[in-house]
Amino acid sequence: MANLNQSLRDPLGRDEKWSIIKFFWQRNLPESKIDRYAPYFKFYSDETRRLQFSFIEKERLLPSMAAQTHADIHRIVKLLADHRDTDLPEVRTLLRAVFPSHGEKAIDNSIDLALRVWLTLKVRDQSLQLQTPHTPTIQWKADGTKLIQFVARQFPSKCPTPLDASESRLDRQFTAVYMSRACDLKVEWTSCIADHLRFDFKRNAVRIYHFKICLIDHMNASGTSLSDSLIAGPLLPKDLLEETIWSLNLLFPPDDKDTDNFLQEQGKTFHNDGPSEARPPLDLNEYSHWRERLVELRRIYMAEPENFTQFLHKRQSYDKKLNTMLTIFFGFLLATVFGVISSVTAIISTRATLKGLTVAKQALELQQQVPICPCS
C-alpha cells in the first residue's frame, strides 16, 4: 500500500509511483507498466535530492520548505489545478491555511517544486540557476499573472504567418539520427518541456524533451475528477502537447532501425510509447507552437556540408534520392517504350488483317465474274 506521507528524503517504492501516476494523470495503470515511467521518476528523485544535498548551503531547501512529504506535493498540485485562474499572492493565501506555520519563502519553494514535478517546467528561484546550468530557470512572479497565463507564456507563441511551400516542406530523412551524422548535430536531453527543440548555435546542439509518456498522459487527462484526490484536466495546452508528440515522432520515427540503434546507445526508449500509428505532418505550417524552432533545425538539415564526413553522409542521402528518382524515371520510360511498341505492333497487326480481308474480298469478286461452263 502506498505511503505518500513519507518524507521527500525517502526513495519512492512502486506503490508510491503508481499513486503519483494515478494522481497526476488519472491513469489506472497496471503495475507492470510502471517501468515505462522510469526516466520520469529519476527526474522526480533528482529534484527532491537537490533539495537536500548541495555544496552551497543556501541551496539545501528541504529543511525550510512547507512541503515535507509526497502527500504535501499532492495537496499543492491539487490546489494549483483547482485555482489555475488565480495569481501567486492568492495561491499563497490559500496555502497558508494548509501550512500555517510556514512563511512566504517556504511556501514559494514548495509551489516551485510542485510545478516542476507535475508540469516538468523548471520553475525555481533565480539564485538556484546553478542546479540546472543548461536549462534557464523561470519564476512565477507576484505581478498579477494567473497560473494558466504563466504556463502558456513559457512556450513559443503561435505563428500566424504561413511559410512558403518551398520553406515548409520536410522529408522522411529529417530525423535526429541523420542530422547527428550528416550535420554533426548534438542531441541533448532535457526534462523541461519549455526547453524542447531549443537550439544552441555555439555548440550545434538541440535539446529534446523525452518524457513522451507524460505528454500522452496530459493529452488523455479526462477533465473530470474521479474523486477529490485527483486533479481535473490538463493545464498544458492540448495543441502544444500534440505538436510535441508530433515532433518526437518526426525526429525519432518509431519504425526506423537507425533511430532504434541511436536511442539504444542513449539508453532511451520513449519512441516506443504511443501514439505512433499516425505519421507526423511533414509541413511546418502544421506546427504553430514549435514552428520557429523546427525551422532552425531545417536550416541545419539543408546546409551545405562543412567537412568530408558530412559530405559522405549527405552524398549517401543524395545518392539514395537520385537512385529513387532514376528508378522512377526509367520505370516510366520503359513503360512508355513498351506501350509504344505494343501500340505499333497492334497497328501493324490490324493493317495486316485489313489487307488480308481486302485480298480475300477481291478474290471473291474475281471468282464471281468468271462464267461457269454448262455441263454437257
C-alpha positions in Angstrom: 0.0 0.0 0.0 1.3 3.4 -0.9 2.6 5.7 1.8 2.7 9.2 0.4 3.2 10.6 3.9 6.8 9.5 3.9 9.4 12.2 3.7 10.7 13.6 0.4 14.0 12.4 1.6 12.9 8.8 1.2 13.1 6.9 -2.1 9.8 6.1 -3.8 8.6 2.5 -3.9 6.4 1.0 -6.7 3.2 1.7 -4.8 4.1 5.3 -4.3 5.0 5.7 -8.0 1.7 4.1 -9.0 -0.2 6.5 -6.8 1.6 9.6 -8.2 0.9 8.5 -11.8 -2.8 8.0 -10.9 -3.0 11.4 -9.2 -1.2 13.5 -11.7 -2.7 11.9 -14.9 -5.7 10.0 -13.8 -4.3 6.7 -15.1 -5.3 3.4 -13.6 -2.1 1.9 -14.9 -1.3 -1.8 -14.5 1.6 -2.1 -12.1 3.6 -4.0 -14.7 3.7 -0.8 -16.8 5.3 1.4 -14.1 8.7 0.8 -15.6 7.8 2.9 -18.6 8.0 5.9 -16.2 11.5 5.2 -15.0 13.1 8.3 -16.7 10.4 10.5 -15.2 10.8 9.1 -11.7 14.6 9.5 -12.0 13.9 13.2 -12.7 11.4 13.3 -9.7 14.0 11.8 -7.4 16.8 14.1 -8.7 14.6 17.1 -7.9 13.9 16.0 -4.3 17.6 15.1 -3.9 18.7 18.6 -4.9 16.7 20.0 -2.0 18.8 18.0 0.4 22.3 17.9 -1.0 24.3 20.8 -2.3 27.8 22.2 -1.8 26.1 25.6 -1.4 24.3 25.7 1.9 21.5 28.1 0.8 20.5 25.6 -1.9 19.6 23.0 0.7 16.0 24.0 0.8 14.2 20.9 2.2 14.5 21.7 5.9 12.9 25.1 5.4 10.2 24.1 2.9 6.5 23.9 3.7 6.2 20.6 1.7 7.9 17.8 3.5 6.1 14.7 2.1 4.9 13.5 -1.2 1.3 13.9 0.1 2.2 17.6 0.6 3.2 17.9 -3.0 -0.2 16.3 -4.0 -2.1 18.9 -1.9 -0.2 21.8 -3.6 -0.8 20.3 -7.1 -4.5 19.8 -6.3 -4.8 23.4 -5.2 -2.9 24.7 -8.2 -5.1 22.7 -10.6 -8.3 23.9 -9.0 -7.2 27.5 -8.9 -5.4 27.8 -12.3 -7.1 31.2 -12.9 -5.5 32.5 -9.7 -2.4 34.6 -9.3 0.6 33.9 -6.9 -0.4 36.1 -3.9 -3.9 34.4 -3.8 -2.3 30.9 -4.1 0.0 31.8 -1.2 -3.0 32.8 0.9 -4.8 29.5 0.2 -1.7 27.5 1.1 -1.2 29.3 4.4 -4.3 27.6 5.5 -2.7 24.2 4.7 0.8 25.1 6.1 0.0 27.7 8.8 3.4 27.5 10.4 5.5 28.4 7.3 6.4 31.7 5.8 6.2 33.0 2.2 9.6 31.8 1.1 8.9 28.2 2.3 5.5 28.2 0.5 7.1 29.7 -2.7 9.8 27.0 -2.8 7.1 24.3 -2.3 5.0 25.7 -5.2 8.1 25.7 -7.4 8.8 22.0 -6.6 5.1 21.1 -7.3 5.2 22.8 -10.7 8.5 21.1 -11.6 7.4 17.6 -10.9 3.8 18.0 -12.2 4.3 20.0 -15.4 8.1 19.4 -15.8 8.8 23.2 -16.0 12.0 24.5 -14.4 10.3 26.8 -12.0 12.8 27.8 -9.4 14.4 30.8 -7.8 16.9 32.6 -10.0 19.6 32.1 -7.3 19.4 28.4 -7.9 20.3 28.5 -11.6 23.5 26.5 -11.0 21.4 23.5 -10.1 20.5 23.2 -13.8 23.0 25.3 -15.6 22.0 24.3 -19.2 18.3 25.0 -18.6 17.1 28.5 -17.9 15.1 28.9 -14.8 11.7 30.6 -14.8 9.8 32.3 -12.0 6.2 32.8 -11.3 6.1 36.4 -10.0 3.6 38.2 -7.9 2.6 40.6 -10.7 -1.0 39.6 -11.2 -0.2 36.8 -13.7 -2.6 33.9 -13.3 -1.2 30.4 -13.3 -2.7 29.4 -16.6 -1.2 32.5 -18.2 2.2 31.9 -16.6 2.3 28.4 -18.0 1.2 29.5 -21.5 4.0 32.1 -21.6 6.7 29.6 -21.3 6.2 28.3 -24.8 6.7 29.8 -28.2 3.6 31.7 -29.3 1.6 30.6 -32.3 3.0 31.6 -35.7 0.2 33.3 -37.6 2.1 33.8 -40.9 2.4 30.6 -43.0 5.6 29.7 -44.7 6.1 29.3 -48.4 5.8 25.8 -49.7 9.5 25.7 -50.6 10.3 26.6 -46.9 7.8 24.5 -45.1 8.2 21.0 -46.7 10.1 18.3 -44.9 11.0 14.8 -46.0 11.3 11.5 -44.2 15.0 11.9 -43.7 14.5 14.8 -41.4 15.5 12.8 -38.3 17.7 13.4 -35.4 20.0 10.4 -36.1 20.5 11.6 -39.7 21.3 15.2 -38.6 23.7 13.9 -35.9 25.7 12.1 -38.7 25.3 14.4 -41.7 25.3 17.8 -39.8 27.3 16.9 -36.6 24.2 17.9 -34.6 24.4 17.1 -30.9 21.3 15.8 -29.2 20.9 16.7 -25.6 18.1 15.5 -23.3 16.1 17.9 -21.2 13.4 17.3 -18.5 11.9 20.7 -19.1 9.2 20.8 -21.7 9.7 24.5 -22.4 13.3 23.7 -23.3 12.2 21.3 -26.1 13.8 21.9 -29.5 15.9 24.8 -28.2 19.0 25.1 -30.5 22.4 26.2 -29.3 24.3 27.6 -32.2 27.6 27.8 -30.4 27.6 24.1 -29.6 25.5 23.0 -32.6 23.2 21.2 -30.1 19.5 20.7 -29.8 17.6 20.0 -26.6 15.0 17.2 -26.7 12.2 16.7 -24.1 12.0 12.9 -23.7 9.1 12.3 -21.3 6.8 11.3 -24.1 4.7 9.1 -21.9 3.9 12.2 -19.7 2.8 14.2 -22.8 0.4 11.4 -23.7 -1.0 11.3 -20.2 -1.5 15.0 -20.1 -3.3 14.7 -23.5 -5.5 12.0 -22.2 -6.5 13.6 -18.9 -10.2 13.4 -18.9 -11.0 16.7 -17.3 -13.3 15.2 -14.8 -12.2 14.2 -11.3 -12.8 10.6 -10.3 -12.5 11.6 -6.7 -11.4 14.5 -4.6 -7.8 13.2 -4.6 -7.5 13.6 -8.4 -6.7 16.8 -10.3 -9.1 17.9 -13.1 -7.9 18.2 -16.6 -4.6 19.2 -18.2 -3.0 22.6 -17.6 -0.7 22.4 -20.6 -2.4 23.4 -23.9 -3.6 20.3 -25.8 -2.4 21.6 -29.2 1.1 22.1 -27.7 1.1 18.6 -26.3 0.0 17.2 -29.7 2.7 19.1 -31.5 5.4 18.0 -29.1 4.4 14.3 -29.7 4.5 15.0 -33.5 8.0 16.5 -33.2 9.2 13.5 -31.3 7.7 11.1 -33.8 9.2 13.2 -36.6 12.7 13.3 -35.3 12.7 9.8 -33.8 10.4 7.7 -36.0 9.3 4.5 -34.2 9.8 2.3 -37.3 13.3 3.4 -38.1 16.2 1.0 -37.4 18.9 3.7 -37.3 16.8 5.5 -34.7 16.3 2.3 -32.7 20.1 1.9 -32.6 20.8 5.5 -31.8 18.3 5.6 -28.9 19.5 2.3 -27.5 23.0 3.8 -27.3 21.5 6.7 -25.4 19.5 4.5 -23.1 16.2 5.9 -24.3 13.0 4.0 -25.2 10.4 6.8 -25.4 9.9 6.4 -29.2 8.1 3.1 -28.4 5.5 4.9 -26.4 2.3 5.5 -28.5 0.7 7.1 -30.3 3.0 6.1 -33.2 0.5 4.8 -35.7 -0.2 8.2 -37.3 2.7 9.8 -39.1 3.5 13.3 -38.1 2.9 16.2 -40.5 5.8 17.0 -42.9 4.5 20.5 -43.5 5.9 23.0 -41.0 2.8 25.1 -41.3 1.0 22.4 -39.3 3.2 23.3 -36.4 2.2 26.5 -34.7 4.0 26.4 -31.4 7.3 24.7 -32.4 7.5 26.0 -36.0 10.3 28.5 -35.5 12.5 26.0 -33.6 11.8 23.4 -36.3 12.7 26.0 -39.0 16.1 26.4 -37.3 16.6 22.7 -37.4 15.6 22.6 -41.1 18.3 25.2 -41.8 20.9 22.9 -40.3 19.4 20.0 -42.3 19.6 21.9 -45.6 23.0 23.5 -45.1 25.9 22.5 -47.3 28.4 20.0 -45.7 31.2 21.6 -43.8 33.6 18.7 -43.8 34.3 15.4 -45.6 32.4 13.3 -43.1 29.3 15.4 -43.5 29.8 15.3 -47.3 29.9 11.5 -47.3 26.6 11.2 -45.3 24.9 13.8 -47.4 26.2 12.2 -50.6 24.7 8.9 -49.4 21.4 10.6 -48.9 21.6 12.3 -52.3 22.6 9.0 -53.9 19.5 7.3 -52.4 17.3 10.1 -53.6 18.9 10.0 -57.0 18.6 6.2 -57.3 14.9 6.5 -56.4 14.3 9.2 -58.9 16.2 7.3 -61.6 14.3 4.1 -60.8 11.0 6.0 -61.2 12.2 7.8 -64.4 13.5 4.6 -66.1 10.4 2.7 -65.0 8.2 5.4 -66.6 10.5 5.4 -69.7 10.3 1.6 -70.1 6.6 1.6 -69.6 6.3 4.3 -72.3 8.6 2.4 -74.7 6.8 -0.9 -74.2 3.5 0.9 -74.6 4.6 2.4 -77.9 5.9 -0.9 -79.1 2.6 -2.6 -78.2 0.7 0.2 -80.0 2.8 -0.1 -83.1 2.5 -3.9 -83.1 -1.2 -3.6 -82.7 -1.4 -1.2 -85.7 0.7 -3.4 -87.9 -1.4 -6.4 -86.9 -4.6 -4.5 -87.6 -3.3 -3.3 -91.0 -2.2 -6.9 -92.0 -5.6 -8.1 -91.0 -7.3 -5.4 -93.1 -5.0 -6.2 -96.0 -5.9 -9.9 -95.8 -9.6 -9.1 -95.8 -9.2 -6.8 -98.8 -7.3 -9.5 -100.8 -9.9 -12.1 -99.8 -12.7 -9.8 -100.9 -11.0 -9.1 -104.3 -10.5 -12.9 -104.9 -14.2 -13.5 -104.1 -15.3 -10.8 -106.5 -13.0 -12.2 -109.3 -14.4 -15.6 -108.8 -17.9 -14.3 -109.2 -17.0 -12.6 -112.5 -15.7 -15.9 -114.2 -18.5 -17.5 -116.3 -19.4 -21.1 -115.4 -19.3 -23.6 -118.3 -22.5 -25.7 -118.7 -22.1 -29.4 -118.3 -22.6 -31.5 -121.4 
